[in-house]
């Protein structure tokens, strides 16, 4: 009986490892077919609730991190789309504050 339970345990562990390896890799934020994750860009963040701020913006998959100039505030928002088609109109949801931001990135590489 003990041997049967051990075999079932190892079989389940093996299947879990295989399933984890087969899971799709985390997607990156893309612009013009290139990964733009992990670099800080200059830009502007606009919210109808909080106004407009110059900021630094960094992407990581489906998230955008932006630091508002002149403050110590860093916002973590969720991108509506990971593929950015217009760097001057990037929609981001801010779940912590319950608002939407529009980001404009001025120095994305072409």
N, C-alpha and C positions, 0 to 999 in steps of 0.2 A: 504494500500500500504506500509506504514511504517513497519508494522508488517511482511510483506512478505520479505522485504529487510533485516530486522534484522534476520529473520530465515535463509535466504540465507547466510548472513555473518557468522553466528555461524556454519552453516553446513560446509562452506568452511574452517573455522578455525579448526573445528574438524577434517576434512579430512586431513588438512595439518599436524596436530599433529600426527595423525595415520601414515601418510606417513613417517614423520621424525623418528618415533619410529621403523618403519619397515625397514628403511634403514640399510644396513649392517654396522656393527661396523668397525672402522678403523682397518686395519690389522697391526700386529706387525712384526718386523724383527725377523726371527726364525733361530735357528741353532740346529740341531739334535732334532727337535721337541719341543724346548723350546724358550720362548720369551726372547730375549736379549736386548730389549729396555731399555733405561734409565740409563745404567751403562757406565762409562768410561773404555775403554780398551786401552792397549798399542799396538802400531803397527807401521806401515810404510805406507806412501803414495807415490806413484810414478806416475809421469806424464811425457810424452815425451816432453812437453813444459817447465815445471818448474823443473824437476828433481825429486830426491828422498829425503824424509824427514822422520825422526822419528816423531811420533805424538801420540796424544790421540784421540780415536775414540768413538763416542756414536751413537747409532742407535735409530731412532724413526719412526716406520712404514716404509714408503718407502724412508726415508731420512737418510743420514749419516752426522754427524757433526764431523769435525776433526780439531784439533788445531795443527798447525805445531810447533814443538819444536824450540826454539831459536828465535821465532817471536811472534807477537801478532795477527797473521793471523788465523782466523777461517773460514773454508769453509763449506758451506752447499751444499751437493750434493744429487742427486737422485739415489737410488739404481736401477740397472737393474732388480734385482730379490730380493724380500723380504725374500725368503728362501735361506739362505746361505749354500751352500754345501761344499765349500772350503774356509776356513778362510784365506788362503794365496793368494786368487785370487778373490777379491770382486770388481766388476766393478761399478763405480760411475760416473755419469755425473755431471759436474759443469757448470750449465747454466749461471752463472754470468760471468765466464771467458771463456766459450765456449770450455772447454777442458774435457777430460776424465781422471780419476784417477783410479789406481788399488790400493786397500787397502789390507794390510796384517795385520791381528789381531793375536797377539802372545799369548794372555791369555784368549781366550774364554773358558768358563767352558765346560767340557765334561760330 
